[in-house]
Amino acid sequence: MPRVPSDGEDVSSVRVSLARSGGTRRPCVRLPDDDALDGRVESGTCDALGVSQGDLIRVAIGRDEYHARVAADSRGRLLRGAFDNRRLARESGEGTNRLVEWLDANGREPGESVVLDVVVSGELYGLRIPGERTVYDADRGPRSSLADIARDVDG
């Protein structure tokens, strides 16, 4: 499995904002619209994030990899949480929200920003504090047919 640094030429880094969405007091990551990426791309090239509402993606935070569902509200796309497996990411209210845990541990609050690294567009993204560097395991997820089988087994 190839390892790629967050500052490598194959990774696009996009500055994203933290916000609150809906009635929850928990912070979430606001993903910019694809046509609003100008001025937010810190390194690499990125014309689109490669995600839509409802997509399940992998999110690397630190040295750990989690699963997240891309949600949307009236202001656009967002990540409300990162969870230990795909089932927990699909079903809200279950499991530990590793995104909120990470934001709390790093003292990050709504109104501040973090960096979203596009490691494998549509599949794997990383989150990090601006100015920090990390290395990702950039393996591609299973082919669609295998992912569908796994999704059926997960419930």
N, C-alpha and C positions, 0 to 999 in steps of 0.2 A: 504494500500500500504506500503510495507516494506521500511524502511529508512536504508541505509547503509552508513557508513563513508568511505571516500576515503582511509583511512588506515586500513579498516576492512579486515578480512581474505577472504571475498568473492569477493574482488576487486583486480584486477591486475593493477599495475601502470607501464607504459612504458614511458621512456624518448623519446620524438620525437623532430625533428628539424623544425625550421621555414625556409622557403625558398621563392623564387619568381619563378613562373612558367609561361612560355609563355611570351607574350608581355605585360602583366599587371605589374604594379609597386606595386600591393598589395601583402602583405605576404600571404602565405598559410602554412598549416601544412603538412609536408612530413611524410607519414606513412611508417615505415620500412617494408621491405619484411619479410614474416613469418620466413624465414630461417636466417634472420639477427637480430632476437630478443635477442640473447645471448648478455649479457652485457648492454642491454637497460632496462631490467625488474628491476624496483626498489623495488617492493614488490609484493607478491603473485606469482602465476605461470601462465605463458602465453606461449603456444606453437604456437599460431596463433591468429591474431586479429579478424578473423571471418568476414572479409569484402572483397569484390571484386569490381572492377571497375563497376560503374553504380548503386551500392546499395544505397538505401536511408536509412539513419540511424538517430536516435535521438542523439543530442549532448547537454549535460548539461554544461552550462557555468555560474558559480556563482550559483545563485538560480533559474535561468531560463533555460527552455528546448527549443531547436531549432531543425531544420531539416537540414541535409546536404546530398549531393550526393558525393559518393566516385568517384573521377576522377583519371585519370592516364596520365602520360606523358612518355617520353622516359626513365626517371629515376625511375619510379614506381608510387605507389598510393599516393594520396594526397587529402586533404580537402581544397577547395578554398573558402568556405564560409559556414556560418550557417544562416538560415533564419527562419522567424516566422511560416511558414507552409510548407507542402510537395510540394505544387505547386510551390512556390517560389524557393525551393531548386532544383526542376527539370528544371525550366526555368531560364537560366542565364540572368543577366542584369536587373532583376526586384527586388524590395524590398531592405530593408536595410541589409547589410551584417554584422550580429552581431559578427562574428568571427573577422573581421577586426576592428570593433568598440572596441571589448574587447582587442585585441592586442595593438591598439593605446592607449587606456586608461591605459594600464599597461606598456607602453613604451617598448614593445617587438618588435624586428626587425629580419629580416632574418639573419641566422647564430646563433641565440640564440635558446634556447629550452624551451619547456613546457612539462607538464606531461599529457599523455592520460590515463585515467582510463577506464578499460574495466569493465563496471558495469553489463551489460547483453550482452554477446557476440553476435554479429550480429544484435543487436537492439539498445542498449543504451551505450553511451560512455560519459565520462566527460573530460573537459579540465580545467587545473588549472596551476597556477604558481608554479614552484618547491618550496617545503618547506611549501606551504599553505595546509590547510586541509579543506574539505568540506563534506557535507552529501548529498547523492542522494536519490531521490524517485525512487526505483528500481522496478517499475511496468513493466510488460511485455506488449508489444504492442498488438494490436488486432490479433486474429487468421488470417491466410493468407486469407481466404475467405472474412472476414470483411475488411481487409486491401485493397483487390482488389476492393471491392465495394466503399470504401472511395476514392480510387485513381480515379475511374471512375467518381465519383461525383465532385472531385476537378478539373477534366479536364484532 
